[in-house]
Amino acid sequence: MKSLKIVLIGAGSAGFGQGTVADIMATEELRQFDVTVALVDLDESALTRMHRLAEKLKEHYNVPFAVESSPDRKKMLKGADYVITSVAVRRWDYWQKDFYIPCSYGFRQTFGEGAGPGAAFHTLRSLNQMIPIAQDMESLCPDALLINFSNPESRVCMGVSKLTKVKVVGLCHGPIHTHNRIAEALGRPAEEIEITVGGINHFHWALQIREKATGKDLYPALDKVVDKYEWDINGFTALLYHTYGLITYPAPSHPGEYLGFAHELAGPKIVEWGIGKVSQRLGSTGTDLEYILEGRRTMPSYELWSMDLVKRIDDFLAGKIPITTPDVFYKTDLTHPSQELAIPIICDIELDRKRRELAGNVVNQGLAVANLPEDAIVEVPVMVDADGVHAIAVGPLPEALAGMCQLQISIMKLLVEAYRQKSKNLLLQALLIDPIVDSYPRARAMMETMLKVEAEVLPELR
């Protein structure tokens, strides 16, 4: 029986850790391998929690897999075949800073996570964590595939691809969400529909929507219902469709980060997502999932949902609730697989399935997106076989969309070089070409403030 070692870095995260471990334990195809699941996290209490949950999930699914854990990633990386990462330092705290400090200088962001001035600092924080991990892989498991979920996805993958020799694919739930929402708008089961996305992470576009069985173009059918279906509360998705002729990620949060005009039409989505104390009602708890925006319970606060998930794991491990207790919003329990593509891709490679997967963030080799640079990281469908993950060519993007993506790719390159050269000037250049930044003196002042406020987790720039 072939041995297979899967390392999860950032495993203490209640969302990523639980979902990925459940994926591994629930996957029938993996039972033909001698699997070791190695959990890594610097938060030792969170790591202990996830190790205990992993043992319970192993028992629930009745699988013989070995589970081990350590805060020492070098120890866990030895002999790894696959390394799955989702890492962040004090995610909610620094996300607030990424959003509100640039806003205080007059830069109108929608989200502050994947693009915009706040995301420049998120990028540098993430590279400061991910590049050392990839460098450890180069020496300890050079043939392993890095499967990354850490944001900003495209920027992290570009850093790994340019600064190390590690093979990397970035995965995101975004294309899955787009696929499901398109199917719902059409009133069809998602498995009957195939979409072809192209673009960059959080700014992908459905270039084709087809009926799987016949290949029939379903865009004409979508056109008839696009204004009737509630993609988002303010019609931003439909507006972009009517402007550019394609459906993008169906919410203003992620695409809005790339568009200078988004804030005027969609406002600051970080508040709507309930991130930060300013977004929560006084006394809110994880089980309340309530925050300031009209006290709505129909949309979860990510921060409070994360707290609730930790509490449910703790309650289960303490014997207070069964493992099948659902959460209050998504209605899924602790045994529920994540539906992410990391484990399917591992099975595709190990079993040489030659299978098309919905999307991955990969180097644009062979010009999968014909009018973007070959060294860009693009989000496109991938074909996966024993030789790895391969981008599927999707042709060119419409010119306006290619132009916006090209600008973001230039920003990514500047930020990766700013990290590599430890250059404050290259960071400033990246900020100044961002479509949300409209002032040199305010950009420079904001940069200096952010470098001071986040100094403990940023590379030291000169």
Secondary structure as GFF3:
##gff-version 3
##sequence-region A 1 462
A	DSSP	beta_strand	3	9	.	.	.	ID=ss1
A	DSSP	alpha_helix	14	26	.	.	.	ID=ss2
A	DSSP	three_ten_helix	28	32	.	.	.	ID=ss3
A	DSSP	beta_strand	34	40	.	.	.	ID=ss4
A	DSSP	alpha_helix	44	61	.	.	.	ID=ss5
A	DSSP	beta_strand	66	70	.	.	.	ID=ss6
A	DSSP	alpha_helix	73	77	.	.	.	ID=ss7
A	DSSP	beta_strand	82	85	.	.	.	ID=ss8
A	DSSP	alpha_helix	91	104	.	.	.	ID=ss9
A	DSSP	alpha_helix	117	140	.	.	.	ID=ss10
A	DSSP	beta_strand	145	148	.	.	.	ID=ss11
A	DSSP	alpha_helix	153	163	.	.	.	ID=ss12
A	DSSP	beta_strand	167	170	.	.	.	ID=ss13
A	DSSP	alpha_helix	174	186	.	.	.	ID=ss14
A	DSSP	three_ten_helix	190	192	.	.	.	ID=ss15
A	DSSP	beta_strand	193	200	.	.	.	ID=ss16
A	DSSP	beta_strand	203	211	.	.	.	ID=ss17
A	DSSP	alpha_helix	219	225	.	.	.	ID=ss18
A	DSSP	alpha_helix	236	244	.	.	.	ID=ss19
A	DSSP	beta_strand	247	248	.	.	.	ID=ss20
A	DSSP	alpha_helix	253	256	.	.	.	ID=ss21
A	DSSP	alpha_helix	262	266	.	.	.	ID=ss22
A	DSSP	alpha_helix	269	272	.	.	.	ID=ss23
A	DSSP	three_ten_helix	277	279	.	.	.	ID=ss24
A	DSSP	alpha_helix	302	317	.	.	.	ID=ss25
A	DSSP	alpha_helix	342	350	.	.	.	ID=ss26
A	DSSP	beta_strand	355	363	.	.	.	ID=ss27
A	DSSP	beta_strand	377	385	.	.	.	ID=ss28
A	DSSP	beta_strand	388	391	.	.	.	ID=ss29
A	DSSP	alpha_helix	399	421	.	.	.	ID=ss30
A	DSSP	alpha_helix	424	432	.	.	.	ID=ss31
A	DSSP	alpha_helix	440	453	.	.	.	ID=ss32
A	DSSP	three_ten_helix	455	457	.	.	.	ID=ss33
###
